[in-house]
Amino acid sequence: MTATLSLKNLSREFGTTTAVDNATLDINPGEFVGVIGRSGAGKSTMLRLINRLVDPTSGSISFDGVEITALRGRALRNWRRDCAMIFQQFNLVDRLDVLTNVLIGRLAEHGFLSSMAMSFSDAERTMAIEALDRLDLVPQALQRAGTLSGGQQQRVAIAKALVQQPKIMLADEPIASLDPANATRVMDGLKRINSEDGLTVLVNLHTLDTARAYCDRIIAMRAGRVMFDGTPNQLTDDVVRDIYGIEGLMEFNEAVTSTSARATGRVFVPS
Ligand SMILES: Nc1ncnc2c1ncn2[C@@H]1O[C@H](COP(=O)(O)OP(=O)(O)OP(=O)(O)O)[C@@H](O)[C@H]1O
């Protein structure tokens, strides 16, 4: 089990836009948390703040008692290894084979020269094959990554993140460019790793139905603010209507037609 990730009064401004507005959250070890909200709500910025791709304007992020916003140099590189990040566009090297792409996830452990030479140990190769096996990709191990389907490429990206031996897995809209069948396999892969390894997963999602199907906990953002933080059951049609308004209800229509229970979740109304 790993530690709790705590965001406290976290904000990030870009000019006059407040992308993340005073977020205070604890992400507990082993949770599978979905972050939902319309385009521009601040979901990506929140994940980027956590792995320090962007710095906050104010507020704090801590993990296991360590102030993440203060990390520099090697400590910052170690943190980026500890919170592996998966992106919508996979971030693989198309011309390299799948196995090598996964092994690139180990480079943070290597010195400059062995990184340049891309020389990996037998133990690292075994680790990479095991990661590929968990994602049903061993038959593709020697295939060039660019020849795989989008869903396969995203599962390679998950395997690459796994060999980093992270403490938290961050995924920024990992299924946004995939068809439903591939999206399901990617989400199933993330869920399996979460339940088998107890790895904390924090995933940005566009659709409510996916968040409801996979997440233990859903955080809804609007205009940088956390508007809801609760279980999928608590995120009822009524809550969604409160959070997104009538246009939001239409935007998420396919998802909100399937539930009818009354709201019991916490809804934060912006001041
Ligand atoms: N580097 C940047 N420079 C300027 N503005 C930015 C930058 N990054 C994000 N923003 C702005 O911050 C707000 C939140 O953006 P963010 O990408 O976090 O939202 P999102 O919920 O992830 O949206 P999407 O679902 O479209 O990815 C938006 O108004 C966006 O234009």
The ligand as an SDF file (V2000), in Angstrom:
LIG
                    3D

 31 33  0  0  0  0  0  0  0  0999 V2000
   -0.6970   26.1090  -20.8050 N   0  0  0  0  0  0  0  0  0  0  0  0
   -1.8450   26.8100  -20.7690 C   0  0  0  0  0  0  0  0  0  0  0  0
   -1.8560   28.1140  -21.1100 N   0  0  0  0  0  0  0  0  0  0  0  0
   -2.9910   28.8320  -21.0650 C   0  0  0  0  0  0  0  0  0  0  0  0
   -4.1890   28.3290  -20.6540 N   0  0  0  0  0  0  0  0  0  0  0  0
   -4.2340   27.0520  -20.3070 C   0  0  0  0  0  0  0  0  0  0  0  0
   -3.0700   26.2150  -20.3290 C   0  0  0  0  0  0  0  0  0  0  0  0
   -3.4190   24.9670  -19.9130 N   0  0  0  0  0  0  0  0  0  0  0  0
   -4.7380   25.0210  -19.6360 C   0  0  0  0  0  0  0  0  0  0  0  0
   -5.2260   26.2630  -19.8780 N   0  0  0  0  0  0  0  0  0  0  0  0
   -6.6180   26.6950  -19.6820 C   0  0  0  0  0  0  0  0  0  0  0  0
   -7.0400   26.2410  -18.4170 O   0  0  0  0  0  0  0  0  0  0  0  0
   -8.3840   25.7710  -18.4760 C   0  0  0  0  0  0  0  0  0  0  0  0
   -8.4430   24.3220  -18.0240 C   0  0  0  0  0  0  0  0  0  0  0  0
   -7.8180   23.5180  -19.0440 O   0  0  0  0  0  0  0  0  0  0  0  0
   -7.6210   21.9410  -18.8850 P   0  0  0  0  0  0  0  0  0  0  0  0
   -6.8960   21.4720  -20.0940 O   0  0  0  0  0  0  0  0  0  0  0  0
   -7.0530   21.6480  -17.5670 O   0  0  0  0  0  0  0  0  0  0  0  0
   -9.1390   21.4370  -18.9150 O   0  0  0  0  0  0  0  0  0  0  0  0
   -9.7060   19.9660  -19.1550 P   0  0  0  0  0  0  0  0  0  0  0  0
  -10.8540   19.8080  -18.2510 O   0  0  0  0  0  0  0  0  0  0  0  0
   -8.6110   18.9770  -19.0580 O   0  0  0  0  0  0  0  0  0  0  0  0
  -10.2030   20.0730  -20.6570 O   0  0  0  0  0  0  0  0  0  0  0  0
  -10.1710   18.9210  -21.8180 P   0  0  0  0  0  0  0  0  0  0  0  0
  -11.2050   17.9200  -21.4020 O   0  0  0  0  0  0  0  0  0  0  0  0
  -10.5690   19.6880  -23.0490 O   0  0  0  0  0  0  0  0  0  0  0  0
   -8.7940   18.3920  -21.8750 O   0  0  0  0  0  0  0  0  0  0  0  0
   -8.8560   26.0050  -19.9020 C   0  0  0  0  0  0  0  0  0  0  0  0
   -9.5360   27.2360  -19.9440 O   0  0  0  0  0  0  0  0  0  0  0  0
   -7.5610   26.0730  -20.6780 C   0  0  0  0  0  0  0  0  0  0  0  0
   -7.7160   26.8670  -21.8230 O   0  0  0  0  0  0  0  0  0  0  0  0
  1  2  1  0
  2  3  1  0
  2  7  2  0
  3  4  2  0
  4  5  1  0
  5  6  2  0
  6  7  1  0
  6 10  1  0
  7  8  1  0
  8  9  2  0
  9 10  1  0
 10 11  1  0
 11 12  1  0
 11 30  1  0
 12 13  1  0
 13 14  1  0
 13 28  1  0
 14 15  1  0
 15 16  1  0
 16 17  2  0
 16 18  1  0
 16 19  1  0
 19 20  1  0
 20 21  2  0
 20 22  1  0
 20 23  1  0
 23 24  1  0
 24 25  2  0
 24 26  1  0
 24 27  1  0
 28 29  1  0
 28 30  1  0
 30 31  1  0
M  END
$$$$
